[in-house]
Amino acid sequence: MLKLSQSKNWNQAKLEWKFESAYIADDCLCGHFPIVEICTIYNVETKKRADIGNHCVKQFLNIEEQESIFVSLRKILKDNTKSVNPQTIKYVFVKQWINLQDYNYYLDIWKKRILSERQAKWKLDINNRIIKGVRK
């Protein structure tokens, strides 16, 4: 990662990197196996990007918010009828995988246990778009 950074000092170089996106893949640049949860990070100094596993990204960033996204993604990958958390909804809205109406709707229902048939169908549609968005 130092090769992609302006600074050649690890403690300074890691401050150059910011979280950009998350997705599910088959392997990780770092060689850890089996890593399927990948974060794209962006270097604000060099304008370079790197795809690294969610385990390795912890060396660069305070990753608590991104970790909560992966927790939600794991949940709906296992069962697409489950709910994702508000951090994940915000993330997929910013990525434009869902629109404002979907975003507002999901925030209204994400903690509800009992949904009407129409609500459940809409939620399932959103979850499936999220799953499609994170698979590369």
C-alpha positions in Angstrom: 0.0 0.0 0.0 3.0 2.3 0.5 3.6 2.1 -3.3 0.1 3.6 -3.8 0.6 6.3 -1.2 2.4 9.6 -1.3 4.0 9.1 2.1 6.4 6.2 2.5 5.9 6.2 6.3 3.1 3.7 7.2 1.6 5.8 10.0 1.3 8.8 7.7 0.4 6.9 4.5 -2.6 5.2 6.1 -4.1 8.6 6.9 -4.3 9.3 3.1 -6.9 6.6 2.6 -10.7 7.0 2.8 -13.5 4.4 2.5 -15.2 4.5 -0.9 -17.3 1.4 -1.4 -17.9 -2.2 -0.4 -18.8 -5.3 -2.4 -18.8 -9.1 -2.3 -16.1 -10.9 -4.4 -14.3 -14.2 -4.8 -10.9 -13.2 -3.4 -8.8 -10.3 -2.1 -5.7 -8.5 -3.4 -3.9 -9.2 -0.1 -4.1 -13.0 -0.7 -6.1 -13.8 2.5 -8.5 -16.6 1.7 -11.4 -16.9 1.8 -12.1 -13.2 1.8 -15.3 -12.2 0.0 -16.1 -8.8 1.7 -14.1 -6.2 -0.2 -13.7 -2.5 0.5 -12.5 -0.1 -2.2 -10.4 2.6 -0.5 -9.3 5.9 -2.2 -6.1 7.8 -1.6 -6.8 11.5 -1.4 -3.2 12.4 -2.2 -2.4 10.1 -5.1 -6.0 9.7 -6.4 -5.4 5.9 -6.5 -7.8 3.2 -5.4 -7.3 -0.2 -3.9 -9.6 -3.1 -3.3 -8.8 -4.9 -0.1 -10.6 -7.3 2.2 -12.6 -6.0 5.1 -10.1 -7.6 7.5 -7.2 -5.7 6.0 -9.0 -2.4 5.7 -9.1 -2.2 9.5 -5.4 -1.3 9.2 -6.3 1.9 7.3 -9.6 3.1 8.7 -11.9 3.3 11.6 -14.1 0.7 10.0 -17.0 0.4 12.5 -19.6 1.9 10.1 -18.4 -0.3 7.2 -18.4 -3.3 9.4 -22.0 -2.7 10.2 -22.7 -2.6 6.5 -21.1 -6.0 6.1 -23.1 -7.4 9.0 -26.3 -6.3 7.2 -25.1 -7.7 3.8 -24.2 -11.1 5.4 -27.7 -11.2 6.9 -29.6 -10.5 3.6 -27.2 -12.8 1.6 -28.2 -15.6 4.0 -31.9 -14.6 4.0 -33.1 -11.9 1.7 -36.3 -11.3 3.7 -34.3 -9.9 6.6 -33.7 -6.2 7.2 -30.6 -4.2 6.7 -29.6 -1.4 9.1 -29.8 2.4 8.4 -26.1 2.6 7.6 -26.5 0.1 4.8 -29.6 1.9 3.5 -27.7 5.2 3.4 -24.7 3.5 1.7 -26.9 1.9 -1.1 -28.8 5.2 -1.5 -25.5 7.1 -2.0 -24.4 4.4 -4.4 -27.7 5.0 -6.3 -28.8 1.4 -6.1 -32.1 2.6 -4.6 -34.0 5.9 -5.1 -35.2 8.4 -2.5 -38.6 6.7 -2.2 -37.0 3.3 -1.5 -34.7 5.0 1.0 -37.4 6.7 3.0 -39.6 3.6 2.8 -36.9 1.3 4.2 -36.1 3.6 7.0 -39.8 3.6 8.0 -40.1 -0.2 8.0 -36.6 -1.6 8.9 -37.5 -2.5 12.5 -41.0 -3.7 11.8 -41.6 -7.4 12.3 -44.9 -7.7 10.6 -45.3 -6.2 7.1 -48.2 -6.3 4.7 -47.8 -8.4 1.6 -47.1 -5.3 -0.5 -44.6 -3.9 2.1 -42.8 -7.3 2.2 -42.6 -7.4 -1.6 -41.2 -3.9 -1.8 -38.6 -4.7 0.9 -37.6 -7.9 -0.9 -37.2 -6.0 -4.1 -34.9 -3.5 -2.4 -32.9 -6.3 -0.7 -32.5 -8.0 -4.1 -31.2 -4.8 -5.6 -28.8 -4.4 -2.7 -27.5 -8.0 -3.2 -27.1 -7.4 -6.9 -25.2 -4.1 -6.3 -22.7 -5.7 -3.9 -21.9 -8.7 -6.1 -19.1 -8.1 -8.6 
